[in-house]
Amino acid sequence: MSTGTANWDLFIPTNHTISTYVERNLIEELDLARLRHYDAASQNLLFTWAGQVSGRTYAVPKNWGTTGIAVNTGELRTGISSWKDFFATAMNEGSGRTIVHDYQMTTIGSALVSLGHSFNSVDPAELAEAEELLLAVKPHLLAIDSDYQAAMRAGDAWLTMCWTNDGLQLNRDMPEIEFTLGSDGGEIWTDYFAIPKSAPNKAAAYALLDFLLDPAVAAREHMTNGAPTTDRRVMELLPEEIRSNRIIYPDEAALTPLEFGAAVTLTDPGRADLMARFKAA
């Protein structure tokens, strides 16, 4: 968008990117009067804050989720309940069968969490510890790849970093693939709808966004995609087997250690350089 070559009318940024988009004047302040299906009162406030900057609304929530661990329990006997377990297993029973994301926020962040640090740390000493761990695990990896479903389904991978909706889809089709959150922490996130300043057809963007915010439409999308809703009205339309699914809707105790990704993690040169060295090693 910053180069003017993205001819998008509507797009889906994640919580940690929105403040940067606003600072760079890349996204539109939303005219909520044009969104008759949006009801701020029905939203869970935990998932709306990032869309508001200086009291103005630039994005509205689409869904939320977590970054956890998918394990093929038919292949791995080691119990995994934390990111510390994840990296230890990757270098032992899961050697050659483990995938980490090709995304520095989650790969570095999860390594930091496994060492007892914040998911969002940019402290040079803590990043050095994370780099040491990632370089140690690198020879044991099957891949550094954010598109991991195919390898898990084929049985090439037994262990991977995994987003909520992928975890649900994998477990639904292959119940031996279980999804768990790290007891030591990790990421919680919200995806939003936003309209670029450069949108060529803003009227269409508002029309499409309003359609997607219709609770009946959003419920159908949820049942297809799997990512949890932020909207109480949508929740009321979902079948009980979805509302009670702990992959999609973990209990509060499982969510408590998690952190929302911070914008600084994407702009910090130390994290960018670390990821480049890790991938090149």
NORCOR-V137395 format. One record per residue. N is the residue number from 1. SS is DSSP state (helix for helix, strand for strand, loop for the rest). PHI is phi in whole degrees, -180 to 180 (* if undefined). Layout:
n=[N:N]
ss=[SS:SS]
phi=[PHI:PHI]
This chain:
n=[1:2:3:4:5:6:7:8:9:10:11:12:13:14:15:16:17:18:19:20:21:22:23:24:25:26:27:28:29:30:31:32:33:34:35:36:37:38:39:40:41:42:43:44:45:46:47:48:49:50:51:52:53:54:55:56:57:58:59:60:61:62:63:64:65:66:67:68:69:70:71:72:73:74:75:76:77:78:79:80:81:82:83:84:85:86:87:88:89:90:91:92:93:94:95:96:97:98:99:100:101:102:103:104:105:106:107:108:109:110:111:112:113:114:115:116:117:118:119:120:121:122:123:124:125:126:127:128:129:130:131:132:133:134:135:136:137:138:139:140:141:142:143:144:145:146:147:148:149:150:151:152:153:154:155:156:157:158:159:160:161:162:163:164:165:166:167:168:169:170:171:172:173:174:175:176:177:178:179:180:181:182:183:184:185:186:187:188:189:190:191:192:193:194:195:196:197:198:199:200:201:202:203:204:205:206:207:208:209:210:211:212:213:214:215:216:217:218:219:220:221:222:223:224:225:226:227:228:229:230:231:232:233:234:235:236:237:238:239:240:241:242:243:244:245:246:247:248:249:250:251:252:253:254:255:256:257:258:259:260:261:262:263:264:265:266:267:268:269:270:271:272:273:274:275:276:277:278:279:280:281]
ss=[loop:loop:loop:loop:loop:loop:loop:loop:loop:loop:strand:loop:loop:strand:helix:helix:helix:helix:helix:helix:helix:helix:helix:loop:loop:loop:strand:loop:loop:loop:loop:helix:helix:helix:loop:loop:loop:loop:loop:helix:helix:helix:strand:loop:helix:helix:helix:loop:helix:helix:helix:strand:strand:loop:loop:strand:strand:loop:loop:strand:strand:strand:strand:strand:strand:strand:strand:strand:strand:strand:strand:strand:loop:loop:loop:loop:loop:loop:loop:loop:loop:loop:helix:helix:helix:helix:helix:helix:helix:helix:loop:loop:loop:loop:loop:loop:loop:strand:strand:strand:loop:loop:loop:helix:helix:helix:helix:helix:helix:helix:helix:helix:helix:helix:loop:loop:loop:loop:loop:loop:loop:loop:loop:helix:helix:helix:helix:helix:helix:helix:helix:helix:helix:helix:helix:helix:helix:helix:loop:loop:strand:strand:strand:strand:loop:loop:loop:loop:helix:helix:helix:helix:helix:helix:loop:loop:loop:loop:strand:strand:strand:strand:strand:helix:helix:helix:helix:helix:helix:helix:helix:helix:helix:loop:loop:loop:strand:strand:strand:strand:loop:loop:loop:loop:loop:strand:strand:strand:strand:strand:strand:strand:strand:strand:loop:strand:loop:loop:loop:loop:loop:helix:helix:helix:helix:helix:helix:helix:helix:helix:helix:helix:helix:loop:helix:helix:helix:helix:helix:helix:helix:helix:helix:helix:helix:loop:loop:strand:loop:loop:strand:helix:helix:helix:helix:helix:helix:loop:loop:helix:helix:helix:helix:loop:loop:loop:loop:loop:loop:loop:loop:helix:helix:helix:helix:helix:loop:strand:strand:strand:loop:loop:loop:helix:helix:helix:helix:loop:helix:helix:helix:helix:helix:helix:helix:helix:helix:helix:helix:helix:loop]
phi=[*:-67:-93:82:-97:-91:-91:-92:-93:-146:-145:-124:-86:-92:-48:-74:-96:-67:-61:-67:-60:-68:-58:-91:59:-103:-125:-81:-68:-79:-92:-65:-65:-88:-116:-69:-90:-89:-130:-60:-68:-90:-87:-75:-62:-60:-115:-113:-60:-70:-80:-113:-127:53:80:-112:-96:-110:-157:-121:-66:-99:-164:-135:-179:-135:-112:-128:-126:-104:-129:-83:-73:-77:-112:-101:-95:-70:-73:-126:-134:-152:-70:-61:-63:-57:-71:-65:-69:-58:-94:-130:-62:-94:-60:82:-129:-117:-121:-116:-65:-88:-159:-63:-57:-84:-70:-69:-59:-70:-64:-60:-61:-63:-97:91:-107:-69:-55:-100:-60:-124:-67:-57:-67:-71:-65:-64:-64:-63:-63:-59:-65:-65:-69:-69:-82:-52:-65:-94:-83:-74:-164:-110:-158:-88:-109:-109:-60:-61:-67:-68:-68:-79:86:-73:-109:-115:-149:-153:-65:-153:-87:-46:-67:-66:-61:-64:-63:-65:-67:-63:-89:-138:-57:-72:-89:-101:-115:-138:-95:-70:-68:-92:131:136:-113:-118:-143:-132:-95:-122:-100:-147:-116:-65:-57:-89:-54:-73:-139:-69:-63:-67:-60:-65:-64:-66:-62:-62:-61:-69:-84:-58:-53:-66:-69:-62:-66:-65:-64:-60:-67:-87:-85:100:-72:-67:-88:-99:-108:-58:-66:-68:-54:-67:-92:-86:-67:-59:-65:-84:-61:-98:-76:-79:-70:-81:-123:-65:-74:-60:-63:-72:-84:-54:-76:-79:-126:-73:-61:-102:-58:-61:-66:-87:-108:-72:-66:-63:-71:-62:-67:-60:-63:-64:-66:-61:-68:-82:-65]
